[in-house]
């Protein structure tokens, strides 16, 4: 029996391994139509999901209703599955090299329960060739089965954008691929059940892998252009945001903005492509340069804070600084690869008294990840410098009068990294990228 028909008749289940920002919405959407096993090794996460609570705050409680799903950290339940989706994180290590340990672990778990006729689909972001060159041999060795003959494999890159309520899972075109024509057809058919915008069937797994990796690499390069532009214009005392607004009047101008490039996608995925290119003997100079430019933005921000303090004759010793926001982007709880944390770390090296406030981030997670203690309310004290690092909706509600009330001096400095307050008369020494 074809795998789609088997799943449609609930004679087999879809298992989603990894229930983070990619896996959880995927599992819940599939559970509207199929039997689903949501698996994660984090027992605390499983307990929350069993109580219909998404710790990341991305999935509303009502989406847990009227779905056929079991949340578990018991891997033996995976034996009931016939269609395995691996949606675990694929970060980089301290040397900016791909860290595939979670992916390998997920493949090892799946391989123990893999049966003839089963399917395995990767959604984890990898470099082109990884699925077939790394994962398939691992699955075959542990399971004793042969890919293409006994089980099928495919790749369908995730396109989840945390905090985005418009471009949701079902509203975005999904790329699918398979190891052969039958696999490609069946995988597309399964995903087509939940994707309203339709399926793009890539001709091979490598095409699908490459499509995913260049989506974020392209954004990284374009943001790097604007970050370098901001650094140049800063030397000329020219407003970058005003330049972008002026240039945007041309019909084919691509409107990208400077900013901190953190998180688990744009700041990570290019290193996977760089790694693969170097393995092939090619040095991807543009991608490497873009990464270097974007990685030094946090230092650029701190250097300008020091410059402005000297200009305003503010003693850096024991100066009070308030940082608003530490998540990697606005209106999400995710703090992975936060470049704001890098700014805070550098400021503390200069003996600044730094308070960090973020209404979205989990205080314990921030403490464990960055050794930073969040304050519970603002203002905690009066400050010399205020840094609007992440433009959460809560911060957009701050009036100019409220912002001014945070300062202990008339010549206070506002560092508005994304230029949100640029068009408002704040009567402060103002700086933005």
C-alpha positions in Angstrom: 0.0 0.0 0.0 1.3 3.5 -0.9 2.5 5.4 2.1 0.0 8.2 1.7 -3.0 5.8 1.6 -1.6 4.0 4.6 -1.4 7.3 6.6 -4.8 8.5 5.3 -6.4 5.3 6.7 -4.5 5.7 9.9 -2.8 2.3 9.5 0.4 4.1 10.3 1.5 7.3 12.0 3.6 10.3 11.2 6.4 10.8 13.7 7.9 14.3 14.1 11.2 14.3 15.9 12.0 17.7 17.4 9.2 19.8 18.6 10.6 23.3 18.4 9.5 26.2 16.3 9.6 24.0 13.2 8.4 20.6 14.4 5.5 21.6 16.7 3.4 23.5 14.2 4.1 20.8 11.6 3.0 18.0 13.9 -0.2 19.8 14.9 -1.1 20.6 11.3 -0.5 17.0 10.2 -2.6 15.8 13.2 -5.7 17.4 11.7 -5.6 14.7 9.1 -3.3 11.9 10.2 -2.3 10.0 13.4 0.8 11.8 14.7 3.5 11.1 17.3 5.3 14.2 18.5 8.7 13.1 19.9 11.3 15.1 21.7 14.1 14.2 24.1 13.2 17.2 26.4 10.9 15.8 29.0 10.0 19.3 30.3 8.9 20.3 26.8 6.8 17.2 26.5 5.1 17.9 29.8 4.2 21.4 28.6 2.9 20.2 25.3 0.8 17.6 27.0 -0.8 20.5 28.9 -1.4 22.3 25.6 1.3 25.0 26.3 4.0 25.9 23.8 6.9 27.3 25.9 8.1 29.3 22.8 4.8 31.1 22.7 4.4 30.5 18.9 1.5 28.1 19.0 -1.9 29.1 20.5 -3.6 26.7 23.0 -6.6 26.2 20.7 -4.4 24.6 18.0 -4.0 21.7 20.4 -7.7 20.9 20.1 -9.3 18.4 17.8 -6.0 16.8 16.7 -4.9 13.2 16.7 -1.5 13.5 18.4 0.5 12.0 21.2 3.4 14.0 22.7 6.1 11.7 24.1 9.8 11.4 25.0 9.4 7.6 24.9 11.2 6.6 21.8 9.7 3.1 21.7 6.4 4.6 20.6 8.1 5.5 17.4 7.8 1.9 16.4 4.1 2.8 15.5 5.2 5.3 12.8 5.7 4.8 9.1 6.6 8.3 8.1 9.4 10.0 10.1 10.1 13.7 9.9 13.3 15.0 11.5 13.0 18.6 12.5 15.9 19.0 15.0 18.1 22.1 15.2 21.3 22.2 13.1 23.5 24.9 14.8 27.2 25.7 14.4 30.0 25.0 16.9 32.5 27.5 18.4 34.6 27.2 15.2 31.6 28.1 12.9 31.5 24.6 11.6 28.2 22.6 11.2 27.2 20.8 14.4 25.2 17.8 13.2 25.1 16.0 16.5 21.4 16.4 17.1 20.7 15.3 13.5 22.9 12.2 13.9 21.1 11.4 17.2 17.7 11.7 15.6 18.7 9.5 12.7 20.1 6.9 15.1 16.8 6.8 17.0 14.7 6.5 13.7 17.0 3.8 12.4 16.2 1.6 15.4 12.5 1.5 14.4 12.7 1.7 10.6 10.7 -0.9 8.8 10.4 -1.9 5.1 8.1 0.5 3.4 8.8 3.4 5.8 9.7 7.0 4.8 12.2 9.4 6.4 12.0 13.2 5.6 14.5 15.8 6.8 13.3 19.3 7.6 16.5 20.2 9.4 18.6 22.7 7.5 21.8 21.1 6.1 24.4 21.7 3.4 23.6 20.2 -0.1 24.5 16.5 -0.1 24.2 16.0 3.7 20.9 13.9 3.5 22.3 11.3 1.1 26.0 11.4 2.2 25.6 11.5 5.9 22.1 10.5 7.0 21.4 7.7 4.6 24.5 5.6 5.5 23.7 6.1 9.2 20.1 4.9 8.7 21.2 1.9 6.6 24.0 0.8 9.0 21.8 0.8 12.1 18.5 -0.5 10.5 20.1 -3.0 8.2 17.8 -1.8 5.4 18.7 -0.3 2.0 17.5 3.1 1.0 15.5 3.1 -2.2 14.8 -0.6 -1.9 13.5 -1.0 1.7 12.8 2.5 2.8 12.6 5.9 1.1 14.1 9.3 2.1 13.4 12.9 1.2 14.1 16.5 2.1 11.5 19.3 2.6 13.1 22.5 3.9 11.3 24.4 6.7 10.1 27.9 6.0 8.8 28.8 9.4 9.3 32.5 10.4 9.0 32.9 14.2 6.7 35.7 15.2 5.2 36.0 11.7 1.4 35.4 11.8 0.9 36.0 8.1 3.4 33.6 6.5 2.4 30.5 8.4 3.2 26.9 7.6 0.1 26.3 5.5 0.2 29.7 3.8 3.7 29.3 2.2 4.7 27.2 -0.8 6.5 24.0 0.4 9.5 22.5 -1.4 9.5 18.7 -1.3 11.9 16.1 -2.8 12.5 12.4 -2.7 15.2 9.8 -3.4 13.3 8.5 -6.5 10.2 9.3 -8.5 7.9 7.2 -6.2 9.3 8.9 -3.1 9.0 12.4 -4.5 5.4 11.7 -5.5 4.3 10.2 -2.1 6.1 12.8 0.0 4.6 15.6 -2.1 1.1 14.0 -1.6 1.5 13.8 2.2 2.6 17.5 2.5 0.0 18.6 0.0 -2.6 17.7 2.6 -1.6 20.6 4.8 -0.1 23.2 2.5 -2.7 25.5 1.0 -0.3 27.4 -1.2 0.9 24.3 -3.0 4.0 22.2 -3.4 7.1 22.8 -5.4 8.6 19.5 -6.3 12.4 19.8 -6.5 14.0 17.4 -9.0 16.4 16.1 -6.4 17.2 16.1 -2.7 20.3 18.2 -3.3 18.3 20.9 -5.2 15.9 21.1 -2.2 18.8 21.3 0.3 20.5 24.0 -1.8 17.3 26.0 -2.2 16.9 26.2 1.6 20.5 27.2 2.3 20.6 30.0 -0.3 17.4 31.6 1.0 19.1 32.7 4.2 22.6 33.2 2.6 21.1 35.6 0.2 19.5 37.6 3.0 22.8 37.5 4.9 24.6 39.1 2.0 22.0 41.7 1.4 22.0 42.7 5.1 25.8 42.8 5.1 25.7 45.3 2.2 23.5 47.6 4.3 25.5 47.1 7.4 28.7 48.1 5.6 26.9 51.0 4.1 25.8 52.1 7.6 29.4 51.9 8.8 30.5 54.1 5.9 27.7 56.6 6.2 28.3 56.8 10.0 31.7 58.3 9.2 30.0 60.9 6.9 27.4 61.7 9.5 24.6 60.7 7.1 21.4 59.0 8.2 21.3 55.4 6.7 17.5 55.0 7.1 17.0 58.3 5.2 19.3 57.1 2.4 17.3 53.8 2.2 14.0 55.7 2.0 15.4 57.9 -0.8 16.8 54.9 -2.7 13.5 53.0 -2.3 11.8 55.4 -4.7 13.5 53.5 -7.5 11.3 50.6 -8.7 14.0 47.9 -8.6 15.7 48.8 -5.4 15.8 46.0 -2.8 14.8 47.4 0.6 17.1 45.7 3.1 18.0 47.4 6.4 21.2 47.3 8.6 20.9 45.4 11.9 22.2 42.7 14.2 22.1 39.4 12.5 21.6 36.7 15.1 19.2 33.8 15.5 19.3 30.3 14.2 18.9 30.9 10.4 20.5 33.9 8.8 23.4 34.0 11.2 24.0 30.2 10.9 23.0 28.7 7.6 25.7 30.5 5.5 28.3 28.7 7.4 26.9 25.4 6.2 27.3 26.5 2.6 30.8 27.9 3.3 31.7 24.5 4.8 30.5 22.5 1.8 32.2 24.9 -0.6 35.5 24.6 1.1 35.1 20.8 1.1 34.9 21.0 -2.6 38.0 23.2 -2.8 36.2 26.5 -3.5 36.6 29.5 -1.3 33.3 31.4 -1.2 34.7 34.9 -0.6 31.5 36.9 -0.8 29.7 34.7 1.7 32.7 34.8 4.1 33.0 38.5 3.8 29.2 39.0 4.4 29.5 36.9 7.6 32.5 38.9 8.8 30.7 42.2 8.2 27.5 41.1 10.0 29.5 39.5 12.9 31.2 42.8 13.7 28.1 45.0 13.9 27.8 44.4 17.7 31.3 45.8 18.2 30.5 48.7 15.9 27.5 49.6 18.1 29.6 49.5 21.3 32.4 51.6 19.7 29.9 54.3 18.8 28.5 54.3 22.3 32.0 54.9 23.6 32.5 57.7 21.1 29.2 59.4 21.9 29.9 59.2 25.7 33.3 60.8 25.2 31.6 63.5 23.0 29.1 64.2 25.8 31.7 64.0 28.6 30.0 61.1 30.3 32.4 59.1 32.4 32.3 55.4 31.3 33.3 54.2 34.7 30.1 53.1 36.5 27.9 54.6 33.8 24.3 53.2 33.8 23.1 51.5 30.7 19.6 50.2 29.9 19.2 47.6 27.1 15.7 47.0 25.8 15.4 43.6 24.3 17.7 40.6 24.1 15.9 38.1 21.8 17.3 37.7 18.3 14.3 39.5 16.7 11.2 41.3 17.7 8.1 39.7 19.3 9.7 36.3 19.8 11.1 34.5 22.9 14.0 32.9 21.1 17.4 34.1 22.4 19.6 31.7 20.3 22.7 33.4 18.9 21.6 36.8 20.3 24.0 39.6 19.2 22.5 41.8 21.9 24.1 39.5 24.4 27.4 40.3 22.7 26.8 44.0 23.1 26.0 43.5 26.8 29.2 41.4 27.3 31.4 44.1 25.8 29.8 46.9 27.8 30.4 45.0 31.0 34.1 44.7 30.1 34.2 48.5 30.4 32.6 48.3 33.9 29.3 49.7 32.8 26.3 49.0 35.0 24.1 47.2 32.5 20.4 46.5 33.0 18.6 44.3 30.4 14.9 44.2 30.2 12.9 42.0 27.8 9.2 41.2 28.3 9.4 38.2 25.9 12.6 36.4 26.9 12.7 33.7 29.6 14.9 35.0 32.5 16.2 31.6 33.4 17.2 30.8 29.8 18.9 34.1 29.4 20.9 33.5 32.7 21.9 30.0 31.7 22.8 31.0 28.1 24.6 34.3 28.6 25.0 34.8 32.4 22.8 37.9 32.2 20.1 38.6 34.8 17.1 40.3 33.3 15.4 43.1 35.4 11.7 42.7 36.0 10.6 46.2 35.2 11.8 49.5 33.8 13.2 51.8 34.8 15.2 50.0 37.5 17.3 53.2 38.0 18.2 56.3 36.0 20.5 55.8 33.1 23.2 57.5 31.0 22.6 55.4 27.9 19.4 53.6 26.7 19.8 51.0 23.9 16.7 50.0 22.0 18.0 46.7 20.7 14.9 44.8 19.8 11.7 46.6 18.7 9.1 44.5 20.6 5.5 45.8 20.4 5.8 46.7 24.1 8.6 49.1 23.3 6.7 50.7 20.5 4.2 51.9 23.0 6.9 54.0 24.9 6.3 57.7 24.4 9.2 60.2 24.0 8.3 61.5 27.5 8.6 58.0 29.0 12.0 57.4 27.3 13.3 60.8 28.5 12.2 59.8 32.1 14.7 56.9 32.0 17.7 59.3 32.1 19.5 60.8 35.0 21.0 63.6 32.9 19.9 66.0 30.1 22.6 64.9 27.8 21.6 61.2 27.8 22.3 59.0 24.8 19.7 56.9 22.9 21.1 54.1 20.8 18.2 53.1 18.5 19.8 50.1 16.6 17.0 49.7 14.0 16.1 53.4 13.8 12.6 53.0 15.1 12.4 56.4 16.8 14.3 58.2 14.1 11.4 60.4 13.1 10.5 61.6 16.6 11.8 64.6 18.4 13.3 63.1 21.6 15.7 65.9 22.5 18.5 63.4 23.2 21.8 62.6 21.6 20.5 60.0 19.1 22.3 57.3 17.1 21.1 54.5 14.9 22.6 52.1 12.3 
